[in-house]
Amino acid sequence: MDAKTNYTSTHIDHEIVLMDENTCCLCGTELKFEHKIDYMILSVKEEASCPACRIKMKSKEFVLQ
């Protein structure tokens, strides 16, 4: 498999999911994502906020393996 292959979807449902994940549900502005890595417990905390509304929208934590 070629490492340069770009996989894109033209399925409208995929675009809707991506838009929901990346835009503010209040004003539609693109969200700003910050990632904080904790090397002691091997985790990444992802926080999304809206620069226009100035509110936190999402917070997720991922475990590194």
Secondary structure, 3 states (H helix, E strand, C coil): CCCCCCCCCCCHHHHHHHHHHHECCCCCCECEEEEEEECCCCEEEEEEECCCCCCEEEEEEEECC
